[in-house]
Amino acid sequence: MKIESIKELLNSDESFTHAYTRFMEEQVKGSKGERRRRLLSEKRYAETLFLKDVWWPAFGNFRLLFAEFELRDFKDGWRFLDFAFIINVTRVCIEIDPYGTHFRNIDRKQYDDNLHRHNDLVLDDWKVLRFSLDDIKYNPRKCQQTIMQAAAKWGLDDTKHLLQLIPTEYAVWKWVENQDDLVTPISVAKALRINRETSTKYLKSLVLKGLILPASREGKKIMRYRAKSSGRTNG
């Protein structure tokens, strides 16, 4: 069956539909103006197909991904990226290029502007990945491999773990990563307004996943933790 509309895409996979709907609701909630208009547009078939057949099978989550990401360019104008994937200090722009929209139906000035846009992103230290609609339709596995290879090449080795964290677990990891000092289950619980048992559970799970480090003397019960990037020694 040939699927050519967002509605048909959403009707074809219940688990994807649930995650996609929540993702888009969060994106729209945090948007306004032109970005909001773009997010609510019905002309997002190519972008939705990318999420369904490429991103979702590769990661199973949309965490750290932003749709219609708003960006000021070097001329103080606004541009929009189809998707931005931002983890730590690495920023990845993902563009979906339906042939007719991006090339066949644009004039020379628009074509030049498209190239300038790409160059501006590179000069501003963005990593850029571009996929054609045809490739997403007929070679989704190759597109998935490209995404995962890029994550490895650009040092995003923890990406898949982060995408699979549940919201509270992710919040604990993010808070610990932003602390210079050692943290305890109590300090995490107070900061995030969760109970101590919950903070302890997620601190332990993050250690097992290699995302944070325990900080205690050998042979003693682990009561303190630190971010992997803090550079502190155990003690």
MOQUIQUI-V491588 format. One record per residue. SS is DSSP state (H for helix, E for strand, L for the rest). OMEGA is omega in whole degrees, 0 to 359 (* if undefined). Layout:
SS_OMEGA / SS_OMEGA
This chain:
L_180 / L_181 / L_185 / L_180 / L_179 / H_181 / H_179 / H_178 / H_183 / H_179 / H_187 / L_184 / L_186 / H_182 / H_177 / H_182 / H_180 / H_181 / H_181 / H_181 / H_179 / H_179 / H_182 / H_177 / H_179 / H_179 / H_181 / H_181 / H_182 / L_184 / L_174 / L_175 / H_185 / H_179 / H_179 / H_179 / H_180 / H_181 / H_182 / H_181 / L_177 / L_182 / L_180 / L_181 / H_183 / H_181 / H_180 / H_178 / H_177 / H_180 / H_184 / H_189 / H_181 / H_186 / H_183 / H_177 / H_182 / H_188 / H_178 / L_181 / L_179 / L_181 / L_179 / L_178 / E_181 / E_179 / E_181 / E_183 / E_185 / E_187 / E_177 / E_182 / L_184 / L_179 / L_181 / L_172 / L_180 / E_175 / E_182 / E_177 / E_178 / E_176 / E_171 / E_177 / E_188 / E_179 / E_185 / L_182 / L_182 / E_180 / E_182 / E_175 / E_177 / E_182 / E_177 / E_187 / E_170 / L_188 / H_185 / H_183 / H_189 / H_186 / H_187 / H_187 / L_179 / L_179 / L_184 / H_180 / H_179 / H_178 / H_178 / H_181 / H_178 / H_178 / H_178 / H_180 / H_179 / H_181 / H_179 / H_179 / H_180 / H_180 / H_179 / L_175 / L_172 / L_168 / E_186 / E_174 / E_181 / E_180 / E_175 / E_178 / H_180 / H_180 / H_178 / H_181 / H_192 / H_179 / L_184 / H_181 / H_178 / H_178 / H_176 / H_180 / H_178 / H_179 / H_183 / H_176 / H_178 / H_179 / H_180 / H_183 / H_183 / L_174 / L_179 / L_186 / L_181 / L_187 / H_186 / H_177 / H_182 / H_181 / H_183 / L_178 / L_174 / L_188 / H_182 / H_179 / H_178 / H_180 / H_178 / H_179 / H_183 / H_181 / H_179 / H_181 / H_183 / L_182 / L_176 / L_182 / L_175 / L_180 / E_178 / E_176 / H_180 / H_181 / H_177 / H_181 / H_180 / H_183 / H_185 / H_179 / L_174 / L_181 / L_187 / H_180 / H_179 / H_180 / H_179 / H_181 / H_184 / H_174 / H_179 / H_180 / H_179 / H_175 / H_181 / H_180 / L_176 / L_184 / L_172 / E_184 / E_174 / E_180 / L_178 / L_178 / L_182 / L_177 / L_180 / L_178 / L_182 / L_180 / L_181 / E_184 / E_178 / E_177 / E_178 / L_185 / L_186 / L_178 / L_179 / L_177 / L_178 / L_178 / L_*
